[in-house]
Amino acid sequence: MTNRLKARTAIVFGAGTSAVQVPQGCVSNGFATAVTFAAHGARVVAVDRDEAALAGTHQAIVEAGGECTAVLADVTDGSQVAVAIDRAVSTYGRLDIVHNNVGATMLGGPVELPTQDWNRAFDINVTSVFRTCKYAIPHLLERGGAIINVSSLASIRWIGYPYPAYAASKAAVNQLTQSLALQYADRGIRVNAILPGLIHTPLIYQQLAGQHGDAEAMRAERDASSPTGRMGSAWDVANAALFLASDEAAYINGVALPVDGGLHAKAG
Ligand SMILES: NC(=O)c1ccc[n+]([C@@H]2O[C@H](COP(=O)([O-])OP(=O)(O)OC[C@H]3O[C@@H](n4cnc5c(N)ncnc54)[C@H](O)[C@@H]3O)[C@@H](O)[C@H]2O)c1
């Protein structure tokens, strides 16, 4: 434990981690971030729509001696988001950090993808951020705070998957991040985005494996595509989130930070 986030309340949307058909040690970005925030002194409100995935996060934090309240909620439902934020404030008396981790890929271009899935991608990936901010910002304004939006390297680069709905909705997350960062810069709220590259999380087994034939082929291809020769882990993303949430990033606002082993700098 350290005190980098001591006395802060952090709400993490998409904090669960699925253990279904996933190799041991493979955890979601939101799980790793919630656990890391708690290990550094934050009181964590972990939010997820998957009860079992959420329970795993709660258990991991409490077993490590941290403070955690679990709230079952879906970020595509504004009333559930409002309840989650209310719960954070009523339980801990304040809100300081909002971490927007929920995201979903939708494979397929305009010809293959139904329009309703295009709309769903925007709802899950970017309107969710608008929604959490709608209810969280009034509380953050009380004493300042940090919002961290998990975007994707796919928002600025082609990374090998035909998922324009995902890429475009994550690009919107970047611009929403900049826009809010500037709107609230003089009122003590910092808003930054993280752009993970190829990360080893449950999502890739559940949403992308079919694209490669099987899970092992996917894993080998993603490792080989990474400049480091291996995918990043959720803990790499969590460490970036910890920095952006902490006072050490007090003068960092409106950035889109790749966490990708250098993949953004690679041509071809
Ligand atoms: N894994 C990667 O390589 C990678 C790369 C770039 C960006 N990202 C981004 O990182 C974030 C997390 O990805 P991950 O790989 O850890 O995903 P994941 O699927 O492993 O975990 C995401 C969590 O969010 C929850 N969730 C999904 N939809 C929800 C909803 N509507 N409401 C509430 N909770 C919901 C899931 O139950 C799950 O616990 C996403 O925004 C994703 O786009 C991941």
Ligand as a Chemical Component Dictionary entry (heavy atoms), coordinates in Angstrom:
data_LIG
# 
_chem_comp.id                   LIG 
_chem_comp.type                 NON-POLYMER 
_chem_comp.pdbx_formal_charge   0 
_chem_comp.three_letter_code    LIG 
# 
loop_
_chem_comp_atom.comp_id 
_chem_comp_atom.atom_id 
_chem_comp_atom.alt_atom_id 
_chem_comp_atom.type_symbol 
_chem_comp_atom.charge 
_chem_comp_atom.model_Cartn_x 
_chem_comp_atom.model_Cartn_y 
_chem_comp_atom.model_Cartn_z 
_chem_comp_atom.pdbx_ordinal 
LIG N1  N1  N 0  -7.864  -5.612 -24.463 1  
LIG C1  C1  C 0  -7.309  -4.810 -25.349 2  
LIG O1  O1  O 0  -6.413  -5.186 -26.113 3  
LIG C2  C2  C 0  -7.765  -3.369 -25.430 4  
LIG C3  C3  C 0  -7.142  -2.535 -26.358 5  
LIG C4  C4  C 0  -7.535  -1.232 -26.470 6  
LIG C5  C5  C 0  -8.545  -0.738 -25.656 7  
LIG N2  N2  N 1  -9.146  -1.561 -24.762 8  
LIG C6  C6  C 0  -10.220 -0.982 -23.949 9  
LIG O2  O2  O 0  -10.020 -1.274 -22.578 10 
LIG C7  C7  C 0  -11.298 -1.292 -21.931 11 
LIG C8  C8  C 0  -11.447 -2.557 -21.144 12 
LIG O3  O3  O 0  -11.217 -3.616 -21.998 13 
LIG P1  P1  P 0  -10.886 -5.068 -21.481 14 
LIG O4  O4  O 0  -10.129 -5.703 -22.555 15 
LIG O5  O5  O -1 -10.333 -5.037 -20.120 16 
LIG O6  O6  O 0  -12.405 -5.644 -21.480 17 
LIG P2  P2  P 0  -13.078 -6.814 -20.687 18 
LIG O7  O7  O 0  -14.226 -7.257 -21.519 19 
LIG O8  O8  O 0  -12.048 -7.811 -20.301 20 
LIG O9  O9  O 0  -13.627 -6.079 -19.375 21 
LIG C9  C9  C 0  -14.581 -5.074 -19.455 22 
LIG C10 C10 C 0  -15.541 -5.125 -18.275 23 
LIG O10 O10 O 0  -16.611 -4.208 -18.566 24 
LIG C11 C11 C 0  -17.848 -4.834 -18.256 25 
LIG N3  N3  N 0  -18.900 -4.261 -19.087 26 
LIG C12 C12 C 0  -19.099 -4.470 -20.420 27 
LIG N4  N4  N 0  -20.163 -3.787 -20.837 28 
LIG C13 C13 C 0  -20.665 -3.143 -19.749 29 
LIG C14 C14 C 0  -21.766 -2.266 -19.553 30 
LIG N5  N5  N 0  -22.585 -1.946 -20.561 31 
LIG N6  N6  N 0  -21.977 -1.757 -18.312 32 
LIG C15 C15 C 0  -21.159 -2.095 -17.275 33 
LIG N7  N7  N 0  -20.103 -2.936 -17.409 34 
LIG C16 C16 C 0  -19.870 -3.445 -18.633 35 
LIG C17 C17 C 0  -17.641 -6.300 -18.529 36 
LIG O11 O11 O 0  -18.578 -7.092 -17.800 37 
LIG C18 C18 C 0  -16.201 -6.496 -18.063 38 
LIG O12 O12 O 0  -16.153 -6.851 -16.681 39 
LIG C19 C19 C 0  -12.349 -1.139 -23.038 40 
LIG O13 O13 O 0  -12.765 0.194  -23.098 41 
LIG C20 C20 C 0  -11.588 -1.543 -24.284 42 
LIG O14 O14 O 0  -12.133 -0.957 -25.449 43 
LIG C21 C21 C 0  -8.799  -2.875 -24.631 44 
# 
loop_
_chem_comp_bond.comp_id 
_chem_comp_bond.atom_id_1 
_chem_comp_bond.atom_id_2 
_chem_comp_bond.value_order 
_chem_comp_bond.pdbx_ordinal 
LIG N1  C1  SING 1  
LIG C1  O1  DOUB 2  
LIG C1  C2  SING 3  
LIG C2  C3  SING 4  
LIG C2  C21 DOUB 5  
LIG C3  C4  DOUB 6  
LIG C4  C5  SING 7  
LIG C5  N2  DOUB 8  
LIG N2  C6  SING 9  
LIG N2  C21 SING 10 
LIG C6  O2  SING 11 
LIG C6  C20 SING 12 
LIG O2  C7  SING 13 
LIG C7  C8  SING 14 
LIG C7  C19 SING 15 
LIG C8  O3  SING 16 
LIG O3  P1  SING 17 
LIG P1  O4  DOUB 18 
LIG P1  O5  SING 19 
LIG P1  O6  SING 20 
LIG O6  P2  SING 21 
LIG P2  O7  DOUB 22 
LIG P2  O8  SING 23 
LIG P2  O9  SING 24 
LIG O9  C9  SING 25 
LIG C9  C10 SING 26 
LIG C10 O10 SING 27 
LIG C10 C18 SING 28 
LIG O10 C11 SING 29 
LIG C11 N3  SING 30 
LIG C11 C17 SING 31 
LIG N3  C12 SING 32 
LIG N3  C16 SING 33 
LIG C12 N4  DOUB 34 
LIG N4  C13 SING 35 
LIG C13 C14 SING 36 
LIG C13 C16 DOUB 37 
LIG C14 N5  SING 38 
LIG C14 N6  DOUB 39 
LIG N6  C15 SING 40 
LIG C15 N7  DOUB 41 
LIG N7  C16 SING 42 
LIG C17 O11 SING 43 
LIG C17 C18 SING 44 
LIG C18 O12 SING 45 
LIG C19 O13 SING 46 
LIG C19 C20 SING 47 
LIG C20 O14 SING 48 
# 
